[in-house]
Amino acid sequence: MTGQFPRPRLEPAPSTAPLPDVCREAMTGAQWDGIPTLREAAFLAGSVVGIGLIVPFAAQLAHAAVVVLAFLLSELRLRRRYRVVAVLALMAAYIYVERTLPRPEATYILWSGRALRAFLVLRCIDYVLAKPRKHLSAVRRHRVLQYALYVTYLPAVFSGPVVTFNEFYRSYYPGSAFHRRPLPYNCAKVVWGGLKFYMLAPFLARGEGFLYGLSVGTGPDIGLQAPGLFMWLHILAALLHLYVMFSGFTDMAIGVSRLLGFQLYENFNYPLLASTPLHYWKTWHVSAYHWLMTHVFYPTWNHRQVTLKILTAFMASALWHFSVSTRPGWDAAVHLTCSAILFGGAVAIIARFSPGGFSATLPVKGHGGKLWQRIAANAGTIVFIALIHQIFRAGLAGKPIGETLEMLHTLFIELFTVSIG
C-alpha cells in the first residue's frame, strides 16, 4: 500500500461498531456537562461496592494504588514517550504484584479474577495516554470523579466493552435513560445476553467436551472412530462456545449501560459471518480493536508500514493476554506469540492485497461474488480462526507445547482415519 493512513478516529466507525437506531434516537438530548451530580456519585458508589464484594481485601489495595498512581501520572505534563514508558512500567509492576495476591472467585461473572485486572490496566493506560480528553472537566475534583467512574464502571469492568475515556463519556446522555422507546429493546438485550451466558453457553460447553472426548478416545462408544473429524468439530464448537459466552456477557453489560444512559455501541458485529480474517478482527471484540487502533496501530511506525503496524498491534494483544494467562511461562509465551503471528500475518496479507487495503470492510452481505463464493470465504475464515483460537486458548491456559502438537497431529494427520464399529 502506498497511500497514507488517515488520522485515528476516536468515534467508532459505523461499519464495525453499530448502534441501533432506537438507541440513536435516545441521544437527542444533551450530553453530560462533566459536573458530577448524585446520579454519577451513585454510579461510582455502586461500582466500588460491587467490586469490593468480589475482590479480596489485599487485591483491593493493589487496585486502589494503581488507580491513584495512574491518575497522578496523567496530571503530570509529560511528553507522550515518557508517559508511555511510565505507565507501562507502572502496569507491569502492578501485574507482578497482583498475581501474588488471592484471586476473586465468582462463578456468575465471566473471568472474574484475571479479567478484572486486565481491563483495569487497559482503562488506566488509555486515561494516561489519551489526549486531548475532550470531555474532561477543568475542575480537578470533577476530574477525579470522572476518572474513578471510568476505571471502576461495574457493568463493563469484568469483560468489557473496553471503551476509551472519550468514547465512554461521548456516549453518556443522562436523559436517554428515561426514553421509553429504547426501554424494551435494552431490557430484551439484557435478557438475551443472560440466556446466552447462563443457559446456552453451558450447553455448548458440554457439547464441546463431548466432542473432545470422542477425538481423544475417552468419550462414549458411538460406533464411529474418527479422531481427526471429531477434533475439528471440537475446535469449531469451542469457537462458537466462546462467542456465545463472551457476547452474552457483554450484551448484558451494554444493555444495562444503555438503561443507565451510556449508549455504548455493539461489541460484536456478527464476527462469525466474516469473510476474511481482517473483517473478523474488526468485528470481534470491537472495543478492543478500537483500543489497539488508538494506542498501538496509529502511534507506531510510519503510516506506510502497514504490515509492521498490524504485527505490532497483534503482539501487543498477545502481551496483554500473557498477563492474564493462568500459568505464564515459556509455553504460554510461545502459544500466544504463534497465534499473534499467524493471525496478524493473515490480516497483513489481506490488507496488502485486497482492493480496499486495510480500510476495507468485507461483510458477507456486501462482499462481491456469487453466493457459494461468499459461503466458501466465510467457511475458510471460520476454520482458520478456530484453529488460531485453539493455539491462543492453549496459551491462556499455559498448556505444554506437546499437547498442542498432538492436537495438530490429530487435526491434520488423522483427519481421514475413520473406522466404524
Backbone torsions as a table, in degrees:
resi	resn	phi	psi	omega
1	MET	NA	140.5	-178.0
2	THR	-115.8	-13.6	-177.9
3	GLY	-77.7	156.4	178.3
4	GLN	-81.0	145.7	174.6
5	PHE	-77.7	144.4	174.6
6	PRO	-70.5	165.5	176.7
7	ARG	-64.8	148.5	-175.9
8	PRO	-62.0	137.1	176.6
9	ARG	-98.5	125.0	-179.6
10	LEU	-79.1	-24.1	178.4
11	GLU	-82.4	145.9	-178.2
12	PRO	-68.0	137.3	177.3
13	ALA	-69.6	136.5	-177.2
14	PRO	-57.7	-29.8	-176.7
15	SER	-72.6	-24.7	-177.2
16	THR	-115.0	-15.7	-178.2
17	ALA	-136.0	72.2	-175.0
18	PRO	-73.5	153.4	173.1
19	LEU	-127.4	124.4	-177.7
20	PRO	-55.5	146.2	-179.3
21	ASP	-58.6	-35.6	-178.4
22	VAL	-65.2	-28.3	176.7
23	CYS	-81.6	-32.8	176.4
24	ARG	-63.8	-36.3	178.8
25	GLU	-62.9	-28.8	-179.8
26	ALA	-77.6	-7.1	-177.7
27	MET	-97.1	23.6	-178.6
28	THR	-83.0	-14.7	-179.9
29	GLY	-81.1	-162.0	-177.9
30	ALA	-87.6	142.9	172.8
31	GLN	-73.1	164.2	178.1
32	TRP	-64.5	135.8	-176.7
33	ASP	-87.0	3.3	177.9
34	GLY	87.5	-3.7	178.7
35	ILE	-92.2	114.9	-175.9
36	PRO	-64.1	142.5	173.8
37	THR	-123.8	-177.7	177.9
38	LEU	-61.0	-28.2	179.7
39	ARG	-63.1	-51.7	179.8
40	GLU	-67.3	-36.5	176.8
41	ALA	-62.7	-37.4	177.8
42	ALA	-67.9	-39.9	175.8
43	PHE	-58.3	-46.6	-178.4
44	LEU	-65.1	-44.5	-179.7
45	ALA	-62.9	-42.3	178.8
46	GLY	-63.9	-39.5	179.1
47	SER	-65.5	-45.1	-179.2
48	VAL	-64.0	-42.9	179.2
49	VAL	-64.8	-42.3	-180.0
50	GLY	-62.3	-43.9	177.6
51	ILE	-66.5	-38.4	-179.8
52	GLY	-64.4	-30.4	179.2
53	LEU	-73.9	-20.0	-176.1
54	ILE	-104.4	-39.3	-173.7
55	VAL	-86.3	131.8	175.1
56	PRO	-58.5	157.1	-172.1
57	PHE	-61.0	-42.9	-178.8
58	ALA	-62.5	-40.1	178.1
59	ALA	-68.2	-33.1	176.7
60	GLN	-59.0	-41.7	179.7
61	LEU	-63.3	-40.9	178.9
62	ALA	-65.3	-43.3	177.9
63	HIS	-60.6	-46.3	-178.5
64	ALA	-62.8	-40.5	-178.4
65	ALA	-64.2	-44.8	-177.9
66	VAL	-70.1	-32.9	177.8
67	VAL	-65.1	-44.8	-179.9
68	VAL	-66.0	-45.3	-178.8
69	LEU	-65.3	-37.6	177.7
70	ALA	-64.5	-39.2	178.5
71	PHE	-65.4	-44.5	179.2
72	LEU	-62.9	-37.6	177.8
73	LEU	-64.6	-38.3	179.7
74	SER	-68.0	-24.1	-179.9
75	GLU	-77.8	-17.8	178.2
76	LEU	-77.6	142.3	-179.2
77	ARG	-90.1	72.6	-179.2
78	LEU	-101.4	153.5	172.9
79	ARG	-67.6	158.9	-173.6
80	ARG	-58.4	-41.5	-176.5
81	ARG	-62.3	-36.2	179.3
82	TYR	-74.7	-35.7	176.2
83	ARG	-64.8	-38.8	179.1
84	VAL	-62.1	-49.2	-179.0
85	VAL	-62.5	-43.8	-176.2
86	ALA	-66.8	-44.8	-176.6
87	VAL	-71.3	-35.6	177.2
88	LEU	-67.3	-38.7	176.6
89	ALA	-64.3	-41.6	178.6
90	LEU	-63.4	-44.2	-178.7
91	MET	-68.6	-36.2	178.0
92	ALA	-64.3	-43.3	177.8
93	ALA	-63.9	-40.5	179.6
94	TYR	-63.3	-44.8	180.0
95	ILE	-63.3	-41.2	-179.9
96	TYR	-62.2	-45.0	-179.1
97	VAL	-70.7	-42.4	-174.7
98	GLU	-65.9	-29.4	-179.9
99	ARG	-65.7	-24.2	179.9
100	THR	-83.6	-7.6	-176.1
101	LEU	-94.5	160.9	178.6
102	PRO	-59.9	140.3	179.6
103	ARG	-93.1	141.7	175.3
104	PRO	-70.4	146.8	177.4
105	GLU	-128.2	112.8	177.7
106	ALA	-140.7	102.4	-172.6
107	THR	-65.9	-19.6	-178.2
108	TYR	-88.9	3.5	-179.8
109	ILE	-122.3	137.2	-176.6
110	LEU	-70.8	121.0	175.4
111	TRP	48.6	49.4	-169.7
112	SER	-61.0	-29.8	-175.8
113	GLY	-79.5	-66.1	-172.7
114	ARG	-77.1	-31.6	-176.8
115	ALA	-68.6	-33.8	178.5
116	LEU	-59.0	-43.9	178.1
117	ARG	-65.2	-44.4	-175.0
118	ALA	-64.3	-46.0	-178.0
119	PHE	-73.0	-29.9	174.0
120	LEU	-63.6	-40.6	178.3
121	VAL	-60.5	-45.9	-178.8
122	LEU	-62.7	-40.1	-179.2
123	ARG	-69.0	-40.4	178.8
124	CYS	-65.4	-43.2	178.1
125	ILE	-61.1	-43.7	179.7
126	ASP	-61.3	-43.3	-177.0
127	TYR	-65.2	-38.2	-178.9
128	VAL	-71.4	-38.5	-172.5
129	LEU	-92.0	-27.0	-173.8
130	ALA	-75.0	112.4	174.4
131	LYS	-145.1	137.3	1.0
132	PRO	-78.7	148.9	172.7
133	ARG	-94.9	97.3	-167.5
134	LYS	-63.0	-29.3	-175.0
135	HIS	-102.8	16.3	-179.1
136	LEU	-83.0	133.0	-179.4
137	SER	-71.7	150.5	177.3
138	ALA	-80.4	-13.2	-179.4
139	VAL	-92.3	127.2	-172.3
140	ARG	-62.0	-42.4	-177.5
141	ARG	-65.3	-29.8	174.5
142	HIS	-71.8	-38.0	178.7
143	ARG	-63.4	-37.1	179.6
144	VAL	-60.3	-45.8	-179.6
145	LEU	-68.3	-41.8	178.3
146	GLN	-57.7	-47.1	-179.1
147	TYR	-65.2	-46.5	-177.8
148	ALA	-62.0	-41.0	178.9
149	LEU	-66.6	-38.1	-179.0
150	TYR	-64.1	-45.7	-174.3
151	VAL	-81.7	-17.7	-178.0
152	THR	-113.2	5.5	-174.9
153	TYR	-53.7	110.0	-166.5
154	LEU	-61.1	-45.6	-175.9
155	PRO	-58.5	-27.4	-174.7
156	ALA	-114.4	9.7	-172.1
157	VAL	-82.2	-19.5	-173.9
158	PHE	-96.7	-30.0	-177.9
159	SER	-146.7	15.8	-179.5
160	GLY	91.6	-174.1	7.1
161	PRO	-68.1	151.2	-177.2
162	VAL	-90.9	63.8	-179.2
163	VAL	-71.9	146.5	176.5
164	THR	-76.6	169.2	-179.7
165	PHE	-58.7	-45.6	-179.6
166	ASN	-63.9	-42.0	179.8
167	GLU	-67.4	-37.1	-177.7
168	PHE	-60.8	-49.2	-176.9
169	TYR	-87.6	-17.9	172.0
170	ARG	-67.3	-29.4	-177.9
171	SER	-88.1	-2.3	-173.6
172	TYR	-90.7	108.5	174.3
173	TYR	-120.2	97.3	-175.0
174	PRO	-53.3	-35.5	-178.4
175	GLY	-71.9	-18.0	-178.0
176	SER	-68.2	-20.7	179.3
177	ALA	-66.3	-18.8	-176.3
178	PHE	-103.1	5.1	176.9
179	HIS	-73.0	134.3	-176.8
180	ARG	-81.0	-33.1	-172.9
181	ARG	-64.1	-46.3	179.5
182	PRO	-77.1	-6.5	-175.7
183	LEU	-59.5	-51.0	178.6
184	PRO	-60.9	-38.6	-179.5
185	TYR	-63.3	-45.9	-178.1
186	ASN	-69.1	-37.8	176.3
187	CYS	-64.3	-41.4	177.9
188	ALA	-63.7	-34.9	178.9
189	LYS	-65.3	-41.5	177.8
190	VAL	-63.7	-44.2	-179.5
191	VAL	-64.9	-45.3	-179.9
192	TRP	-63.1	-40.6	176.4
193	GLY	-62.5	-40.5	177.5
194	GLY	-64.5	-40.2	177.7
195	LEU	-63.5	-41.1	179.5
196	LYS	-65.4	-44.4	-173.6
197	PHE	-75.8	-43.6	-172.0
198	TYR	-93.5	-17.6	-177.5
199	MET	-120.4	-54.3	-175.8
200	LEU	-71.5	-41.4	-178.6
201	ALA	-62.1	-45.6	176.2
202	PRO	-61.0	-36.6	177.1
203	PHE	-62.3	-44.9	178.5
204	LEU	-66.3	-33.3	178.3
205	ALA	-64.0	-39.6	177.4
206	ARG	-66.0	-40.7	177.3
207	GLY	-63.9	-39.3	177.5
208	GLU	-61.7	-44.7	178.1
209	GLY	-64.5	-37.3	178.1
210	PHE	-62.4	-45.2	179.6
211	LEU	-66.2	-37.7	178.0
212	TYR	-64.0	-41.2	177.6
213	GLY	-60.7	-40.1	177.4
214	LEU	-65.5	-33.9	-177.0
215	SER	-73.7	-30.3	-178.3
216	VAL	-104.1	0.8	175.6
217	GLY	86.0	13.0	178.9
218	THR	-103.3	-0.8	-179.5
219	GLY	-87.1	-179.9	178.8
220	PRO	-66.4	156.5	179.1
221	ASP	-81.1	114.0	-179.5
222	ILE	-110.5	9.4	178.7
223	GLY	81.3	8.7	-179.8
224	LEU	-141.0	125.7	177.5
225	GLN	-115.9	108.8	179.0
226	ALA	-144.5	75.5	-173.3
227	PRO	-58.5	-39.6	-179.7
228	GLY	-65.5	-45.0	179.5
229	LEU	-62.3	-46.7	-178.6
230	PHE	-67.2	-31.9	177.8
231	MET	-68.2	-40.4	176.0
232	TRP	-62.5	-42.8	177.3
233	LEU	-63.5	-35.0	179.0
234	HIS	-64.0	-46.6	-177.0
235	ILE	-70.8	-30.9	175.1
236	LEU	-68.7	-40.2	177.4
237	ALA	-66.0	-34.4	178.6
238	ALA	-64.9	-39.9	177.6
239	LEU	-65.7	-43.3	178.1
240	LEU	-63.4	-40.0	178.8
241	HIS	-62.4	-45.1	179.0
242	LEU	-61.6	-43.3	-179.3
243	TYR	-62.0	-46.8	-178.2
244	VAL	-63.9	-44.2	-178.4
245	MET	-66.9	-49.5	-176.2
246	PHE	-66.9	-48.5	-178.7
247	SER	-67.3	-32.6	177.7
248	GLY	-63.1	-43.9	-179.4
249	PHE	-68.3	-41.6	179.3
250	THR	-70.5	-29.7	173.7
251	ASP	-60.4	-42.8	177.1
252	MET	-63.1	-43.4	-179.6
253	ALA	-63.1	-43.1	-179.3
254	ILE	-69.1	-42.3	179.3
255	GLY	-61.5	-44.9	177.9
256	VAL	-64.2	-40.4	179.6
257	SER	-61.7	-42.0	179.4
258	ARG	-66.6	-34.4	176.1
259	LEU	-66.3	-25.6	178.8
260	LEU	-89.9	-6.9	178.0
261	GLY	111.8	-4.7	178.0
262	PHE	-93.9	103.4	-175.6
263	GLN	-85.6	71.1	-178.0
264	LEU	-72.7	146.4	-180.0
265	TYR	-79.5	168.5	-178.1
266	GLU	-66.7	143.6	-179.1
267	ASN	-96.1	-15.6	176.6
268	PHE	-134.4	124.6	-177.5
269	ASN	-116.3	66.2	179.0
270	TYR	52.3	57.3	-177.7
271	PRO	-66.2	-27.1	-179.2
272	LEU	-72.7	-4.7	173.5
273	LEU	-101.3	8.7	-177.9
274	ALA	-66.3	144.3	-179.3
275	SER	-104.2	-5.0	175.0
276	THR	-145.8	156.0	174.1
277	PRO	-57.9	-33.1	178.5
278	LEU	-63.3	-46.6	179.7
279	HIS	-66.8	-35.7	177.1
280	TYR	-61.5	-44.1	-179.8
281	TRP	-60.3	-38.5	-177.6
282	LYS	-74.6	-19.7	-173.9
283	THR	-112.6	-6.4	176.0
284	TRP	-99.7	124.9	-179.6
285	HIS	51.1	62.9	-172.0
286	VAL	-58.1	-38.8	-177.9
287	SER	-64.8	-38.3	176.5
288	ALA	-66.4	-37.3	176.9
289	TYR	-60.6	-44.9	179.3
290	HIS	-68.4	-32.8	176.1
291	TRP	-62.7	-45.4	178.9
292	LEU	-64.6	-38.5	177.6
293	MET	-61.3	-44.1	-174.6
294	THR	-70.9	-42.7	-169.7
295	HIS	-106.8	-13.0	-178.4
296	VAL	-122.9	-55.1	-171.6
297	PHE	-64.0	-56.7	-175.0
298	TYR	-71.7	-40.1	-177.0
299	PRO	-72.5	-19.2	-174.0
300	THR	-99.9	148.8	175.7
301	TRP	60.0	176.4	177.1
302	ASN	-81.1	151.6	-176.5
303	HIS	-65.0	-13.8	176.9
304	ARG	-87.0	-16.2	-176.3
305	GLN	-90.7	70.4	-173.2
306	VAL	-64.9	-45.5	-177.0
307	THR	-60.8	-43.9	179.3
308	LEU	-64.5	-38.5	177.5
309	LYS	-61.1	-45.6	-177.9
310	ILE	-65.4	-47.6	-178.9
311	LEU	-65.0	-35.9	177.0
312	THR	-64.5	-41.1	177.8
313	ALA	-62.5	-41.8	179.8
314	PHE	-70.2	-36.2	177.7
315	MET	-69.3	-34.5	174.8
316	ALA	-64.1	-40.6	176.5
317	SER	-63.6	-40.8	178.1
318	ALA	-63.2	-39.9	178.8
319	LEU	-64.5	-41.3	178.1
320	TRP	-63.4	-44.1	179.3
321	HIS	-68.3	-30.6	175.6
322	PHE	-61.6	-34.3	-179.8
323	SER	-67.4	-19.1	-179.8
324	VAL	-110.9	8.0	179.7
325	SER	-66.7	150.4	-177.3
326	THR	-65.6	-43.3	179.7
327	ARG	-130.5	84.0	-179.0
328	PRO	-64.8	130.8	-179.2
329	GLY	-177.8	-167.6	-177.8
330	TRP	-64.0	-39.1	180.0
331	ASP	-60.9	-46.7	179.1
332	ALA	-63.5	-41.5	-179.0
333	ALA	-63.7	-42.1	-179.7
334	VAL	-66.4	-44.6	179.7
335	HIS	-60.5	-48.9	-176.1
336	LEU	-68.7	-36.8	177.7
337	THR	-65.4	-44.3	179.4
338	CYS	-62.5	-43.9	179.7
339	SER	-64.2	-38.3	178.8
340	ALA	-66.6	-41.5	-179.4
341	ILE	-67.8	-43.2	-179.3
342	LEU	-65.5	-49.0	-179.4
343	PHE	-66.8	-49.2	-180.0
344	GLY	-63.2	-36.7	177.5
345	GLY	-64.2	-41.5	177.4
346	ALA	-63.3	-41.9	178.2
347	VAL	-63.8	-41.5	-179.7
348	ALA	-64.3	-39.1	178.2
349	ILE	-64.5	-44.6	177.8
350	ILE	-61.5	-44.1	-179.2
351	ALA	-65.0	-31.1	-177.4
352	ARG	-77.4	-37.9	-170.2
353	PHE	-110.2	-10.5	178.6
354	SER	-75.0	151.7	-176.9
355	PRO	-58.5	-37.1	-177.2
356	GLY	-89.4	-3.6	-179.4
357	GLY	67.5	-153.8	-177.7
358	PHE	-65.5	-29.9	-177.3
359	SER	-76.9	-6.5	-178.1
360	ALA	-68.9	137.1	172.7
361	THR	-122.0	119.3	-171.5
362	LEU	-119.6	69.5	173.8
363	PRO	-66.2	158.7	-175.1
364	VAL	-58.7	-42.0	-176.5
365	LYS	-66.3	-31.9	-176.6
366	GLY	-96.6	-1.5	-176.9
367	HIS	-79.5	135.4	-179.2
368	GLY	-70.8	167.7	178.6
369	GLY	103.9	176.0	-178.4
370	LYS	-78.5	167.9	-177.1
371	LEU	-60.5	-43.6	-177.8
372	TRP	-65.1	-29.9	176.9
373	GLN	-69.4	-40.1	178.0
374	ARG	-66.3	-39.9	178.9
375	ILE	-66.2	-41.8	179.3
376	ALA	-64.2	-41.2	178.8
377	ALA	-63.8	-41.4	178.6
378	ASN	-66.5	-43.7	-179.9
379	ALA	-62.5	-45.1	178.7
380	GLY	-62.0	-39.7	179.1
381	THR	-63.5	-46.0	-176.9
382	ILE	-67.1	-39.3	177.2
383	VAL	-62.5	-43.7	178.8
384	PHE	-63.2	-45.8	-179.2
385	ILE	-64.9	-39.0	179.3
386	ALA	-61.4	-40.2	178.1
387	LEU	-65.9	-45.4	177.5
388	ILE	-60.9	-39.3	-179.1
389	HIS	-62.2	-37.3	179.3
390	GLN	-67.1	-39.8	176.2
391	ILE	-65.6	-43.1	177.8
392	PHE	-62.1	-43.6	-179.2
393	ARG	-63.8	-38.6	176.7
394	ALA	-63.1	-34.1	177.0
395	GLY	-68.0	-41.1	178.0
396	LEU	-63.4	-36.2	-179.7
397	ALA	-85.0	-9.0	-178.9
398	GLY	68.5	33.0	-178.1
399	LYS	-71.5	151.8	176.6
400	PRO	-63.5	148.8	-179.4
401	ILE	-62.6	-30.9	179.5
402	GLY	-58.9	-37.0	178.2
403	GLU	-64.8	-39.3	178.4
404	THR	-66.9	-39.0	177.6
405	LEU	-64.2	-37.8	176.3
406	GLU	-64.6	-39.9	178.0
407	MET	-63.0	-44.5	179.5
408	LEU	-64.2	-36.9	176.8
409	HIS	-62.4	-42.6	178.8
410	THR	-66.1	-39.8	-176.9
411	LEU	-66.3	-42.2	-169.9
412	PHE	-106.9	-32.3	-177.5
413	ILE	-88.8	-39.7	-177.3
414	GLU	-98.2	17.0	-177.2
415	LEU	-60.2	-40.0	-175.0
416	PHE	-101.0	14.9	175.4
417	THR	-87.0	105.6	-175.5
418	VAL	-132.8	131.9	174.2
419	SER	-137.4	141.9	-177.8
420	ILE	-113.4	137.8	177.0
421	GLY	103.1	NA	NA
